[in-house]
């Protein structure tokens, strides 16, 4: 295996720490840090199956407030992999996420675009090897 850098986390601007923690833990993320730093909190969540963490960040200033839900400039920019599309789609919907389309099968797997409660666009993807095993 090649040694080198790995992507550890991405910052996601959200309006409220506690609402974001509730959403992400409801869809299967683990709360990995919640540290009060006085002027802000250091809050991270990570998919239970592994991968990069999200640093949940409340905005400081008008530009950051305007970026809530728009960090991807209207594009899908976050890609959540799953080993069970139906299970995780149901979790996302129950927690307040909204699917923009019905699932479709692509060469790389089963996929559908959804929005989190703040408007960020995500793909939920069940990679082809897992999707084919369940078909």
ZITA-V492816 format. One record per run of one state. SS is the DSSP state (hx for helix, st for strand, lp for the rest). FROM is the first residue (numbers start at 0). TO is the last residue. Records with the same first field share a line. If there is no record, write none. Layout:
SS=FROM-TO  FROM-TO
This chain:
lp=0-7  14-15  26-27  36-39  47-51  58-60  67-74  81-83  95-96  99-102  106-107  115-119  134-134
st=8-13  28-35  40-46  52-57  75-80  97-98  103-105  108-114  120-126
hx=16-25  61-66  84-94  127-133
